[in-house]
Amino acid sequence: MKTRFIVLYAVVFLLLSIAVTMHVLHGGKTQQMPQHTTEINRLLIRLADDWETVSANDGQMCKGDEDFDYAVIDRDGALLFATRRGISETVSAATSHYDIIRDIEIDGEVVGRLIVHNDAERFQRESAARAAALIGGLSLLMLAVSLSYCIYLKKRIVEPFGKLEGFAEKIAAGDLETPLEMDRDNIFGAFTESFDIMREELKASRQREEAAVRSRKEMIAELSHDIKTPVASIKAMVDFLSLTTEDEAQQETLSAINAKTDQINKLVSNLFHATLEELEQLEVHPEELPSSELARIIVESDHLKKIVRSEIQDCVILADPLRLEQIIGNLISNSYKYADTEITVDSRFEDNCLLVELSDKGGGVPDAEIDFITEKFRRGSNAAGKDGAGIGLYLSRYFMTKMGGELTFRNNGEGFTAELRFVLA
């Protein structure tokens, strides 16, 4: 509520309070008690004319025709009659009550007295009742206005502030998607709009941060894989040279190189494991690729020359060259690590797809484990005692799915077969 309304509210009720106070203070002057002078004189004449009948009464209650109550006593003070009970019946009582006392005379002789009841008390009660009604009405009016003001404050300030408080709690909890309902008519209108602009800025900032983190993770993942592949090649070459040389100095050098490659491999594996919790964010960009490129990648990934047959049908497939190198490298490296036998590569067409099978003779894995070896950080029972993080096959299947293909595994009787299904372009 604006300041001018508060001032108007205070002025109105101040004036009303002054008016009620003045009315209460001067209400008795405006309400004059009737004197009944003429009626009393007529009553005195009538009582004197009919005194014999009046004096024959003995304290009876008789309803009079006048607009006032009265009592009649004889000159000895005995009550002859009264218009109602509860009024003064003696001169002393009448004097203390400020009643009107008039003598009843016959031929100049006082035969009795008329006591006219003073109604000042009743008029005071009525005046007090009117004052109480005015004060009560003013109080009710003030209560109604105050309640209306409270409702106004609740609708215009408390509830909007409650929305702001709830919105702030959502922001603190990380919910940047739910917009703040804005009502420009309330006192916080412009303020709520600023809050929602802040939410939009925080959301944009979070998206930029997530994009930066995702980019960093992708870079680390790609670098980790790119490092592991040449390190594996170096290790294979060192192992080959260790078997073919007899010079002790060369053997020591090769042993040192081998130890360093193992150390590098462990460090890269730790880095790989720490940064690839969100591997699903790695981007895959399939493109039209001749199958001859696939054949080349297979040959270049076979560092130990374990592949004895490689037959790839001529066609064009949809694949991401970078991810394809990672897939083939992972499959051949796993065969080296767990089977260490010759490898055959066969291909055929099926349902508008090119199926490529890489098979070894290493005994395979238990049938019950085939469905689990492509899960993140899961390894088969044949991996005991061998280095690895359980990420390679998971990544390979993820990349194949993103390229529109499929990667499955099966035991072939002698060993293990990986089947890659590529979509033909």
C-alpha positions as CSV (number, residue, x, y, z in Angstrom):
1,M,0.0,0.0,0.0
2,K,1.3,3.4,-1.0
3,T,2.2,6.1,1.6
4,R,-0.8,8.3,0.7
5,F,-3.2,5.6,1.5
6,I,-1.7,5.0,4.9
7,V,-1.9,8.7,5.7
8,L,-5.5,8.8,4.5
9,Y,-6.3,5.8,6.7
10,A,-4.8,7.5,9.7
11,V,-6.5,10.8,9.1
12,V,-10.0,9.3,8.6
13,F,-9.8,7.2,11.8
14,L,-8.4,10.1,13.8
15,L,-11.4,12.3,12.7
16,L,-13.8,9.5,13.5
17,S,-12.2,9.0,16.9
18,I,-12.5,12.7,17.7
19,A,-16.2,12.8,16.6
20,V,-17.1,9.8,18.7
21,T,-15.3,11.3,21.7
22,M,-17.1,14.6,21.4
23,H,-20.4,12.9,21.1
24,V,-19.8,10.9,24.2
25,L,-18.7,14.0,26.1
26,H,-21.6,16.2,25.1
27,G,-24.2,13.5,24.5
28,G,-26.1,14.4,27.7
29,K,-26.6,18.0,26.6
30,T,-28.2,17.1,23.4
31,Q,-30.5,14.6,25.0
32,Q,-32.7,16.7,27.4
33,M,-34.8,14.9,29.9
34,P,-38.6,15.9,29.5
35,Q,-40.0,18.0,32.4
36,H,-43.7,17.2,32.2
37,T,-44.6,20.4,34.0
38,T,-48.1,20.8,32.6
39,E,-48.9,17.1,33.0
40,I,-47.8,17.3,36.7
41,N,-50.0,20.3,37.4
42,R,-53.0,18.7,35.8
43,L,-52.3,15.5,37.8
44,L,-52.2,17.5,41.1
45,I,-55.6,19.1,40.3
46,R,-57.1,15.7,39.5
47,L,-55.7,14.1,42.7
48,A,-57.0,17.0,44.8
49,D,-60.4,16.8,43.2
50,D,-60.6,13.0,43.8
51,W,-58.7,12.9,47.1
52,E,-61.3,10.9,49.0
53,T,-61.0,8.1,46.5
54,V,-57.2,8.4,46.4
55,S,-56.8,8.4,50.1
56,A,-58.8,5.2,50.3
57,N,-56.0,3.3,48.6
58,D,-53.5,1.4,50.7
59,G,-50.3,1.1,48.9
60,Q,-51.8,-0.3,45.7
61,M,-50.1,-0.4,42.3
62,C,-52.1,1.5,39.6
63,K,-51.1,2.2,36.1
64,G,-51.4,5.8,35.3
65,D,-52.2,7.5,32.0
66,E,-49.2,9.8,32.1
67,D,-45.9,9.4,30.4
68,F,-44.1,9.3,33.7
69,D,-44.1,7.2,36.8
70,Y,-45.2,8.6,40.2
71,A,-46.3,7.7,43.7
72,V,-48.8,9.4,46.1
73,I,-48.4,9.5,49.8
74,D,-50.5,11.1,52.5
75,R,-49.2,13.8,54.8
76,D,-48.1,11.2,57.3
77,G,-45.8,9.6,54.7
78,A,-47.9,6.5,54.2
79,L,-48.0,5.2,50.6
80,L,-51.4,5.4,49.0
81,F,-50.5,4.1,45.5
82,A,-47.8,4.0,42.9
83,T,-47.7,3.4,39.1
84,R,-45.0,0.7,39.5
85,R,-42.7,-0.8,42.0
86,G,-39.1,0.3,42.4
87,I,-39.7,4.0,42.5
88,S,-39.3,6.3,45.5
89,E,-42.2,5.9,48.1
90,T,-40.9,8.3,50.8
91,V,-39.8,11.9,50.8
92,S,-36.3,11.0,52.0
93,A,-35.9,8.4,49.2
94,A,-37.2,10.9,46.6
95,T,-34.8,13.6,47.8
96,S,-31.8,11.3,47.5
97,H,-33.0,10.2,44.0
98,Y,-33.6,13.8,42.8
99,D,-37.3,13.1,42.2
100,I,-39.9,15.9,41.9
101,I,-41.9,16.3,45.1
102,R,-45.1,18.4,45.0
103,D,-47.7,19.0,47.7
104,I,-51.3,18.1,47.2
105,E,-53.5,20.8,48.6
106,I,-57.2,21.2,49.3
107,D,-58.4,24.6,50.4
108,G,-54.8,25.6,51.3
109,E,-54.2,22.6,53.4
110,V,-51.6,20.0,52.5
111,V,-53.3,16.6,52.5
112,G,-50.5,14.6,50.7
113,R,-47.6,14.6,48.4
114,L,-46.9,13.6,44.7
115,I,-43.5,12.1,44.0
116,V,-42.7,12.1,40.3
117,H,-40.0,9.6,39.4
118,N,-36.8,11.0,37.9
119,D,-35.8,9.1,34.7
120,A,-32.3,10.5,34.5
121,E,-30.8,7.1,35.2
122,R,-32.6,5.6,32.3
123,F,-31.5,8.4,30.0
124,Q,-27.9,7.9,31.2
125,R,-28.1,4.2,30.4
126,E,-29.5,4.9,27.0
127,S,-26.8,7.6,26.4
128,A,-24.1,5.1,27.5
129,A,-25.6,2.4,25.2
130,R,-25.4,4.8,22.2
131,A,-21.9,5.7,23.1
132,A,-21.0,2.0,23.4
133,A,-22.6,1.4,20.0
134,L,-20.6,4.2,18.4
135,I,-17.4,3.0,19.9
136,G,-18.2,-0.6,19.0
137,G,-19.1,0.4,15.5
138,L,-15.9,2.3,15.1
139,S,-13.9,-0.6,16.5
140,L,-15.6,-3.0,14.0
141,L,-14.9,-0.6,11.2
142,M,-11.2,-0.4,12.2
143,L,-11.1,-4.2,12.5
144,A,-12.6,-4.6,9.1
145,V,-10.2,-2.1,7.5
146,S,-7.2,-3.7,9.4
147,L,-8.2,-7.2,8.2
148,S,-8.6,-5.9,4.7
149,Y,-5.2,-4.3,4.9
150,C,-3.7,-7.6,6.2
151,I,-5.3,-9.5,3.4
152,Y,-3.9,-6.9,1.0
153,L,-0.4,-7.3,2.5
154,K,-0.7,-11.1,2.3
155,K,-1.7,-11.1,-1.4
156,R,0.6,-8.3,-2.5
157,I,3.7,-8.8,-0.3
158,V,3.7,-12.0,1.7
159,E,2.6,-14.4,-1.0
160,P,4.9,-12.9,-3.7
161,F,7.8,-13.0,-1.2
162,G,6.9,-16.6,-0.4
163,K,7.2,-17.4,-4.2
164,L,10.6,-15.6,-4.2
165,E,11.7,-17.7,-1.2
166,G,10.6,-20.9,-2.9
167,F,12.3,-19.9,-6.1
168,A,15.5,-19.1,-4.3
169,E,15.4,-22.6,-2.7
170,K,15.0,-24.2,-6.1
171,I,17.9,-22.2,-7.4
172,A,20.0,-23.2,-4.4
173,A,19.0,-26.9,-5.1
174,G,20.2,-26.5,-8.7
175,D,16.8,-26.3,-10.5
176,L,17.4,-23.7,-13.2
177,E,14.7,-25.0,-15.5
178,T,11.6,-23.8,-13.7
179,P,10.9,-20.1,-14.5
180,L,9.6,-17.8,-11.8
181,E,5.9,-16.8,-12.3
182,M,5.9,-13.1,-12.7
183,D,3.1,-10.7,-11.7
184,R,4.1,-7.1,-12.5
185,D,1.1,-5.8,-10.6
186,N,2.5,-6.7,-7.2
187,I,5.1,-4.8,-5.3
188,F,7.8,-7.3,-6.3
189,G,7.0,-7.2,-10.0
190,A,10.2,-5.7,-11.3
191,F,12.2,-7.6,-8.6
192,T,10.8,-11.0,-9.8
193,E,11.7,-10.2,-13.4
194,S,15.2,-9.5,-12.3
195,F,15.3,-12.8,-10.4
196,D,14.2,-14.7,-13.5
197,I,16.8,-13.0,-15.6
198,M,19.3,-14.1,-13.0
199,R,18.0,-17.7,-13.4
200,E,18.5,-17.5,-17.1
201,E,22.0,-16.2,-16.7
202,L,22.9,-19.0,-14.2
203,K,21.4,-21.6,-16.6
204,A,23.4,-20.3,-19.5
205,S,26.5,-20.2,-17.3
206,R,25.9,-23.8,-16.2
207,Q,25.5,-24.9,-19.8
208,R,28.7,-23.2,-20.8
209,E,30.5,-24.9,-17.8
210,E,29.0,-28.3,-18.7
211,A,30.1,-27.8,-22.3
212,A,33.6,-26.9,-21.2
213,V,33.8,-29.9,-18.8
214,R,32.4,-32.2,-21.5
215,S,35.0,-31.0,-24.0
216,R,37.8,-31.5,-21.4
217,K,36.6,-35.0,-20.7
218,E,36.4,-35.9,-24.4
219,M,39.9,-34.5,-24.9
220,I,41.3,-36.5,-22.0
221,A,39.5,-39.7,-23.1
222,E,40.7,-39.3,-26.7
223,L,44.3,-38.5,-25.5
224,S,44.3,-41.4,-23.1
225,H,43.2,-43.8,-25.8
226,D,45.7,-42.4,-28.3
227,I,48.5,-42.7,-25.8
228,K,47.6,-46.3,-24.8
229,T,47.7,-47.5,-28.4
230,P,51.3,-46.5,-29.2
231,V,52.4,-47.5,-25.8
232,A,51.0,-50.9,-26.4
233,S,52.9,-51.0,-29.7
234,I,56.1,-49.9,-28.0
235,K,55.7,-52.6,-25.4
236,A,55.1,-55.2,-28.1
237,M,58.2,-54.2,-30.0
238,V,60.2,-54.2,-26.8
239,D,59.0,-57.7,-26.0
240,F,59.9,-58.8,-29.5
241,L,63.4,-57.3,-29.2
242,S,63.9,-58.8,-25.8
243,L,63.3,-62.2,-27.3
244,T,65.7,-61.7,-30.2
245,T,68.7,-59.9,-28.6
246,E,71.3,-61.6,-26.4
247,D,73.3,-58.5,-25.5
248,E,73.0,-57.9,-21.7
249,A,73.3,-54.1,-22.0
250,Q,70.5,-54.1,-24.6
251,Q,68.5,-56.4,-22.4
252,E,68.8,-54.0,-19.5
253,T,67.8,-51.0,-21.7
254,L,64.9,-52.9,-23.1
255,S,63.9,-53.9,-19.5
256,A,64.0,-50.3,-18.4
257,I,61.9,-49.3,-21.5
258,N,59.4,-52.0,-20.7
259,A,59.1,-50.9,-17.1
260,K,58.5,-47.3,-18.2
261,T,55.9,-48.4,-20.7
262,D,54.1,-50.3,-17.9
263,Q,54.3,-47.2,-15.7
264,I,52.9,-45.0,-18.5
265,N,50.2,-47.5,-19.1
266,K,49.1,-47.5,-15.5
267,L,49.1,-43.7,-15.2
268,V,47.0,-43.4,-18.4
269,S,44.6,-46.1,-17.2
270,N,44.1,-44.2,-13.9
271,L,43.5,-41.0,-15.9
272,F,41.2,-42.9,-18.2
273,H,39.2,-44.3,-15.3
274,A,38.9,-41.0,-13.4
275,T,37.6,-39.0,-16.4
276,L,35.4,-41.4,-18.2
277,E,32.4,-41.6,-15.9
278,E,30.5,-39.7,-18.5
279,L,31.7,-41.4,-21.6
280,E,28.2,-41.1,-23.2
281,Q,29.1,-37.5,-23.9
282,L,31.9,-38.5,-26.3
283,E,30.8,-37.3,-29.8
284,V,30.6,-39.7,-32.8
285,H,30.4,-38.4,-36.3
286,P,29.7,-41.2,-38.8
287,E,30.4,-40.6,-42.5
288,E,30.6,-42.6,-45.7
289,L,33.8,-44.7,-45.5
290,P,35.1,-47.3,-48.0
291,S,35.6,-50.7,-46.6
292,S,39.2,-50.6,-47.8
293,E,39.7,-48.0,-45.0
294,L,38.4,-50.5,-42.5
295,A,40.9,-53.1,-43.9
296,R,43.7,-50.6,-43.5
297,I,42.8,-49.9,-39.9
298,I,42.7,-53.6,-39.1
299,V,46.2,-54.2,-40.6
300,E,47.7,-51.1,-38.8
301,S,46.2,-52.2,-35.4
302,D,47.8,-55.7,-35.7
303,H,51.2,-54.8,-34.2
304,L,52.1,-58.4,-33.3
305,K,51.0,-59.7,-36.7
306,K,48.6,-62.2,-35.2
307,I,46.0,-61.8,-38.0
308,V,46.4,-64.8,-40.4
309,R,43.4,-64.0,-42.6
310,S,41.6,-60.8,-43.3
311,E,38.9,-60.7,-45.9
312,I,36.8,-57.5,-46.1
313,Q,34.1,-57.2,-48.8
314,D,34.3,-54.1,-51.0
315,C,31.5,-51.6,-50.1
316,V,30.9,-48.2,-48.5
317,I,29.9,-48.1,-44.8
318,L,28.8,-45.5,-42.4
319,A,31.5,-45.0,-39.7
320,D,33.6,-42.5,-37.8
321,P,37.2,-43.1,-38.7
322,L,38.6,-42.0,-35.3
323,R,36.1,-44.2,-33.4
324,L,36.6,-47.1,-35.8
325,E,40.3,-47.0,-34.9
326,Q,39.5,-47.2,-31.2
327,I,37.1,-50.1,-31.7
328,I,39.4,-52.2,-33.8
329,G,42.4,-51.3,-31.6
330,N,40.4,-52.4,-28.5
331,L,39.3,-55.7,-30.0
332,I,42.7,-56.7,-31.3
333,S,44.5,-55.6,-28.0
334,N,42.0,-57.7,-26.0
335,S,42.8,-60.7,-28.2
336,Y,46.5,-60.2,-27.6
337,K,46.0,-59.9,-23.9
338,Y,43.5,-62.7,-23.2
339,A,43.9,-65.2,-26.0
340,D,47.4,-64.6,-27.6
341,T,46.5,-66.8,-30.6
342,E,46.2,-66.2,-34.3
343,I,43.3,-64.0,-35.4
344,T,41.0,-64.4,-38.4
345,V,38.9,-61.6,-40.0
346,D,35.9,-62.5,-42.2
347,S,33.1,-60.4,-43.6
348,R,29.8,-60.9,-45.4
349,F,26.6,-59.0,-46.3
350,E,23.5,-59.4,-44.4
351,D,20.2,-57.2,-44.3
352,N,21.9,-54.2,-45.9
353,C,24.7,-54.4,-43.5
354,L,28.4,-55.5,-43.6
355,L,29.2,-58.0,-40.9
356,V,32.8,-58.2,-39.9
357,E,33.9,-61.0,-37.5
358,L,37.2,-61.1,-35.6
359,S,37.9,-64.5,-34.1
360,D,40.7,-66.0,-32.0
361,K,41.3,-69.5,-30.5
362,G,41.9,-68.5,-26.9
363,G,39.0,-70.5,-25.3
364,G,36.6,-67.6,-25.0
365,V,34.7,-66.6,-21.9
366,P,32.0,-68.4,-19.8
367,D,28.6,-68.1,-21.6
368,A,27.1,-66.6,-18.5
369,E,29.5,-63.6,-18.7
370,I,29.1,-62.7,-22.4
371,D,26.2,-60.4,-21.8
372,F,28.1,-58.5,-19.1
373,I,31.5,-57.9,-20.5
374,T,30.4,-54.8,-22.4
375,E,29.1,-53.1,-19.2
376,K,31.2,-50.2,-17.8
377,F,34.0,-51.4,-15.5
378,R,32.9,-55.1,-15.9
379,R,35.5,-57.8,-16.9
380,G,35.3,-61.5,-17.5
381,S,36.7,-64.1,-15.1
382,N,39.5,-64.8,-17.6
383,A,40.8,-61.3,-16.9
384,A,42.1,-62.1,-13.5
385,G,45.7,-61.0,-13.0
386,K,45.7,-58.9,-16.2
387,D,45.8,-55.1,-16.4
388,G,42.6,-53.4,-17.5
389,A,39.8,-51.1,-16.4
390,G,36.8,-52.8,-18.0
391,I,36.2,-49.7,-20.3
392,G,37.4,-50.9,-23.8
393,L,34.4,-53.1,-24.8
394,Y,32.0,-50.7,-23.2
395,L,33.4,-47.9,-25.3
396,S,33.5,-50.0,-28.4
397,R,29.8,-51.0,-28.1
398,Y,28.9,-47.4,-27.4
399,F,30.7,-46.1,-30.5
400,M,29.2,-48.8,-32.7
401,T,25.7,-47.9,-31.5
402,K,26.3,-44.2,-32.2
403,M,27.4,-45.1,-35.7
404,G,24.1,-47.0,-36.3
405,G,25.7,-50.4,-36.1
406,E,26.0,-53.1,-33.5
407,L,28.7,-55.0,-31.6
408,T,28.1,-58.5,-30.3
409,F,30.2,-61.3,-28.9
410,R,30.0,-65.1,-28.9
411,N,32.1,-68.2,-28.2
412,N,33.0,-70.0,-31.5
413,G,33.9,-73.4,-30.1
414,E,37.7,-72.7,-30.2
415,G,37.8,-69.2,-28.9
416,F,36.1,-65.9,-28.9
417,T,34.4,-63.9,-31.8
418,A,33.5,-60.3,-32.0
419,E,30.9,-59.4,-34.6
420,L,30.7,-55.8,-35.9
421,R,27.6,-54.9,-37.9
422,F,28.1,-51.7,-40.1
423,V,25.3,-50.0,-41.9
424,L,25.9,-49.7,-45.7
425,A,25.9,-46.2,-47.1
